[in-house]
Amino acid sequence: MNRKLKGAVDVAMSVALLFLMGYQFWGDEAHEWAGAGIFVLFAVHHILNWRWHKNLFQGKYSLIRVLQVCIDILTWFSMVALIYSSIVLSRYVFSVLPIEGGMALARRFHILGSYWGFLLMNVHLGLHWNMVIRMAQKGMRIRKSSKIRSVLLFLLGTAISLYGIAVFIRRDFLTYLLLKSEFVFLDYGESVFLFYIDYFALMGLCIFIAHYLTKLLRKVHGQNNIQKDKQEKEKEAS
């Protein structure tokens, strides 16, 4: 039940995140309520994963664990920036709070938190993609992937990632990630469908990179362990 709840919360966060990136289609009020919703989901996500906090300073840190913790911490910072900026900029959900000034700084934090947060949350998802695959296979009663299916999925992931790179460049993500502009260009006349196709591709790019980087690190870690075992056996033999 706990695992299903975690999965449901993560799916809801992904949907809310996509909705929020399409601000120009839904307007201020819907954007603010969806933002408040994702903050609640973020809190629930951390409560459900309390063991992560408990074990943070325990056990050994492999390359994979270092990568995961770094991404988690950066994601947390991006969410804190979004929470702060959303409260300051709010005209609906948090408008009752007696907050004055700080709009310029909040706007900068909101841009940084939004664009970095979008990428980091999807990288975080990609780092745990094996778990997502196992849950999907179990839920849909799919047998373990064959080599042919794995190759086809890899090729599909590669195609989506290449399109994601094109979207990253075309939508000028680097400008907002580096805060070269304090205003985001929004095309109110573009197709909602094509907009979300682009953002799905960006999600796919982040997941693809994180997933296969994790596989590579696991392979390197496994080879290092084999090498160490071999050296220890040689020492014992001598």
C-alpha positions as CSV (number, residue, x, y, z in Angstrom):
1,M,0.0,0.0,0.0
2,N,2.8,2.4,0.9
3,R,4.6,1.7,-2.3
4,K,1.4,2.3,-4.3
5,L,0.8,5.6,-2.4
6,K,4.4,6.7,-3.2
7,G,3.9,5.9,-6.9
8,A,0.6,7.8,-6.9
9,V,2.2,10.9,-5.3
10,D,5.1,10.8,-7.7
11,V,2.7,10.5,-10.7
12,A,0.6,13.4,-9.4
13,M,3.7,15.5,-8.9
14,S,4.8,14.8,-12.5
15,V,1.4,15.8,-13.9
16,A,1.3,19.0,-11.7
17,L,4.8,19.9,-12.9
18,L,3.8,19.6,-16.5
19,F,0.7,21.6,-15.9
20,L,2.7,24.4,-14.2
21,M,5.1,24.7,-17.1
22,G,2.2,25.6,-19.3
23,Y,1.3,28.7,-17.4
24,Q,0.2,30.7,-20.4
25,F,-2.6,28.2,-21.1
26,W,-4.3,28.1,-17.7
27,G,-3.9,31.6,-16.2
28,D,-2.7,32.9,-12.8
29,E,-5.2,31.4,-10.4
30,A,-5.0,27.8,-11.8
31,H,-1.3,28.1,-11.8
32,E,-1.1,29.2,-8.2
33,W,-3.5,26.5,-6.9
34,A,-1.5,23.8,-8.9
35,G,1.7,25.2,-7.4
36,A,0.2,25.0,-3.9
37,G,-0.8,21.4,-4.7
38,I,2.7,20.4,-5.8
39,F,4.1,21.8,-2.6
40,V,1.8,19.6,-0.5
41,L,2.7,16.6,-2.7
42,F,6.4,17.4,-2.2
43,A,5.9,17.4,1.6
44,V,4.0,14.1,1.4
45,H,6.7,12.6,-0.8
46,H,9.3,13.4,1.9
47,I,7.1,12.1,4.7
48,L,6.6,8.8,2.8
49,N,10.4,8.6,2.2
50,W,11.4,9.4,5.8
51,R,13.9,6.6,5.8
52,W,16.0,8.5,3.3
53,H,16.4,11.3,5.9
54,K,17.1,8.8,8.6
55,N,19.8,7.0,6.7
56,L,21.4,10.1,5.1
57,F,24.5,10.0,7.4
58,Q,24.7,6.2,7.6
59,G,26.3,3.6,5.4
60,K,28.9,3.9,2.6
61,Y,28.6,6.4,-0.2
62,S,29.2,4.9,-3.6
63,L,29.3,7.1,-6.8
64,I,25.6,6.3,-7.4
65,R,24.6,7.3,-3.9
66,V,26.6,10.6,-4.1
67,L,24.9,11.4,-7.4
68,Q,21.4,10.7,-6.0
69,V,22.0,12.7,-2.8
70,C,23.4,15.7,-4.8
71,I,20.4,15.7,-7.1
72,D,18.0,15.3,-4.2
73,I,19.5,18.3,-2.3
74,L,19.5,20.5,-5.4
75,T,15.9,19.6,-6.1
76,W,15.1,20.5,-2.5
77,F,16.7,23.9,-2.9
78,S,14.8,24.5,-6.2
79,M,11.5,23.7,-4.4
80,V,12.4,26.0,-1.5
81,A,13.1,28.8,-4.0
82,L,9.7,28.1,-5.6
83,I,7.8,28.1,-2.3
84,Y,9.4,31.4,-1.2
85,S,8.9,33.1,-4.6
86,S,5.3,31.8,-5.0
87,I,4.2,33.2,-1.7
88,V,5.7,36.6,-2.4
89,L,4.3,36.8,-6.0
90,S,0.9,35.3,-5.1
91,R,-2.2,37.2,-6.0
92,Y,-4.7,34.5,-5.0
93,V,-3.7,31.6,-2.8
94,F,-1.3,33.5,-0.4
95,S,-2.7,37.0,-1.0
96,V,-4.0,37.2,2.6
97,L,-0.4,37.2,3.9
98,P,1.0,40.6,4.8
99,I,3.9,40.6,2.4
100,E,5.3,43.7,0.9
101,G,8.2,44.2,-1.5
102,G,10.8,41.7,-2.7
103,M,9.0,41.1,-6.0
104,A,12.1,41.5,-8.2
105,L,14.1,38.9,-6.1
106,A,11.1,36.6,-6.0
107,R,10.8,36.8,-9.8
108,R,14.4,35.7,-10.2
109,F,14.0,32.8,-7.7
110,H,10.8,31.7,-9.5
111,I,12.5,31.5,-12.9
112,L,15.5,29.6,-11.5
113,G,13.4,27.3,-9.3
114,S,11.0,26.6,-12.2
115,Y,13.5,25.7,-14.9
116,W,16.1,24.0,-12.6
117,G,13.3,22.3,-10.7
118,F,11.7,20.9,-13.8
119,L,15.0,19.3,-15.0
120,L,16.2,18.1,-11.6
121,M,12.8,16.5,-10.7
122,N,13.0,14.5,-13.9
123,V,16.6,13.6,-13.4
124,H,15.6,12.4,-9.9
125,L,12.9,10.3,-11.6
126,G,15.4,8.9,-14.0
127,L,17.8,7.8,-11.2
128,H,15.0,5.7,-9.9
129,W,13.7,4.6,-13.3
130,N,14.4,0.9,-12.6
131,M,11.9,1.0,-9.8
132,V,9.4,2.6,-12.1
133,I,9.9,-0.1,-14.7
134,R,9.5,-2.9,-12.1
135,M,6.3,-1.4,-10.8
136,A,4.9,-1.0,-14.4
137,Q,5.9,-4.6,-15.2
138,K,4.3,-5.9,-12.1
139,G,1.1,-3.8,-12.5
140,M,0.7,-4.8,-16.2
141,R,1.9,-8.3,-15.6
142,I,4.7,-8.0,-18.2
143,R,7.5,-10.5,-18.2
144,K,11.1,-9.4,-17.8
145,S,12.2,-7.4,-20.9
146,S,13.9,-9.5,-23.7
147,K,17.0,-8.3,-25.4
148,I,15.0,-7.2,-28.5
149,R,12.6,-5.2,-26.4
150,S,15.4,-3.6,-24.5
151,V,17.1,-2.5,-27.7
152,L,13.9,-1.1,-29.1
153,L,13.2,0.8,-25.9
154,F,16.8,2.2,-26.0
155,L,16.3,3.3,-29.6
156,L,13.0,4.9,-28.7
157,G,14.6,6.6,-25.7
158,T,17.4,7.9,-27.9
159,A,15.0,9.3,-30.5
160,I,13.0,11.1,-27.7
161,S,16.2,12.4,-26.2
162,L,17.5,13.8,-29.5
163,Y,14.2,15.6,-29.9
164,G,14.5,16.8,-26.3
165,I,17.9,18.3,-27.0
166,A,16.4,20.2,-29.9
167,V,13.6,21.4,-27.6
168,F,16.1,22.5,-25.0
169,I,17.9,24.7,-27.6
170,R,14.7,26.0,-29.3
171,R,13.0,26.9,-26.1
172,D,16.1,28.7,-24.9
173,F,16.3,26.8,-21.6
174,L,19.9,27.9,-21.0
175,T,18.9,31.5,-20.9
176,Y,16.5,30.8,-17.9
177,L,18.8,28.3,-16.2
178,L,21.6,30.9,-16.1
179,L,19.1,33.8,-15.5
180,K,20.3,35.8,-18.5
181,S,16.7,37.1,-18.7
182,E,14.4,38.0,-15.9
183,F,11.4,37.6,-18.1
184,V,10.2,34.4,-19.7
185,F,8.9,34.5,-23.3
186,L,5.4,32.9,-23.4
187,D,3.7,32.2,-26.7
188,Y,0.0,32.4,-25.9
189,G,-1.0,31.4,-29.4
190,E,1.0,28.1,-29.6
191,S,-0.7,24.7,-29.7
192,V,-1.2,23.2,-26.2
193,F,-0.6,19.7,-27.7
194,L,2.7,20.6,-29.3
195,F,3.8,22.4,-26.2
196,Y,3.3,19.3,-24.0
197,I,4.9,17.1,-26.6
198,D,8.0,19.3,-26.3
199,Y,8.0,19.1,-22.5
200,F,7.4,15.3,-22.5
201,A,10.5,15.1,-24.7
202,L,12.5,17.2,-22.2
203,M,11.3,14.9,-19.4
204,G,12.4,11.9,-21.5
205,L,15.8,13.4,-22.1
206,C,16.4,13.9,-18.4
207,I,15.1,10.4,-17.5
208,F,17.2,8.8,-20.3
209,I,20.4,10.5,-19.3
210,A,20.0,9.8,-15.5
211,H,18.8,6.2,-16.1
212,Y,21.7,5.2,-18.4
213,L,24.3,7.1,-16.3
214,T,23.1,5.1,-13.3
215,K,23.5,1.8,-15.2
216,L,27.0,2.9,-16.3
217,L,28.0,3.7,-12.7
218,R,26.6,0.4,-11.4
219,K,28.6,-1.4,-14.1
220,V,31.8,0.5,-13.1
221,H,31.1,-0.2,-9.4
222,G,30.6,-3.9,-10.1
223,Q,33.8,-4.1,-12.1
224,N,35.7,-2.4,-9.3
225,N,34.3,-4.8,-6.8
226,I,35.4,-7.8,-9.0
227,Q,38.9,-6.3,-9.3
228,K,39.1,-5.8,-5.5
229,D,38.0,-9.4,-4.9
230,K,40.6,-10.7,-7.4
231,Q,43.4,-8.7,-5.8
232,E,42.4,-10.0,-2.3
233,K,42.4,-13.6,-3.5
234,E,45.8,-13.1,-5.1
235,K,47.2,-11.7,-1.8
236,E,45.7,-14.7,0.1
237,A,47.2,-17.1,-2.4
238,S,50.7,-15.5,-2.1
